[in-house]
Amino acid sequence: MTARTLPKGWKWFQSAADSMTESHWYATAPYDVEAVRKLSGFNDDAPMSEQISHPAWNLDRTVSAQSWNALRLEVGEQIKLYQKLISGGKA
């Protein structure tokens, strides 16, 4: 079996398959999503239409996918978004 690794700080786990569902891969972010959202100007008291149009709306604590490769892609997208948000949109 090959080593499963994600970028530093990211933790991963795999759910067990059962008679109803296949196994699924999950990864949790190493940063405080709420703090990053606030830093980026996200306002969770704003109307929902404003919240979902803000880029920070798509920053997740946990991402999931049906395969390891898809999970790595999801984590990569989250890292890009995180870097953009903490740099004030300049990434």
N, C-alpha and C positions, 0 to 999 in steps of 0.2 A: 504494500500500500504506500502511496506517495504521501509526503507530508502536506497537510492542508494549512496554508498560511494566508493571513491577510495583513494589510499594513499595520504598523505598530499601534498597539492599543485596542484594536478591534478584536472582539471576542466572538466566537462562532459556536453554534451548536446545530445538531440535526435532530428533528423530531422522528419518532419511530412511526413506521408504517403500521396501519391496522387494516381490518377488512373494509373500511370505508374510505380511507385516504392513503395516498402515497406519502413517503417521508418528504420532509421539506427542510431546507437550509435557512438558517437565520444568522444575522450578525448584529451586534450592538455597538453603537458608536462610543468612542472614548471621551467625548466631550459632553458638556451640559447643553443640550439642545435649547432649553428655555433661555439660558444666558446668551447663547449665540443669536437667538431670535431677537431678544431685546437689544443687543448690541447693533443689530442690523436695522433697527427701527420698526420691527414687527410689532403691531399693537393688537393684542388678543381681545381688547375691548371694542375694537372697530367693528363695523358691520361685516358680516360674513363675506360679502362680495369683495371688500377691501382686503380681508385676510387671505382669501384664496388667490388673489392676484399678486400678492407679495411673494418674492422668491423664497423667503424663509418658510413659507407654508409647506414646501416640499422637503424640508430638512427633517429627517426621521431619527428617532431614537433607535429603532430596530428596523432592519430591512430583511426581506425574505425572498426566496426564489426556489424553484423546483429542482435546480441543479447547482452544483458547486461553481461551475463556470458562470452561470447567470448571477449567482450571488456575488462573485468577484466583480462583475460588471456593475451591479447595483452599488456595491461599496465604492467603487471608483467614481460613480456619478455623485454619490453623497460627499465624497472628499472634494470633488471639484466645486460643488455647491457651497460646502463649508468654507473653503478657501476664498471663494468669491464674496461670501457674506462677511467674513472677518476682515477682508481687505477693503470693504466699502464698495464692492462691485467692480474693483479694478483687476480682478484675476481673470 
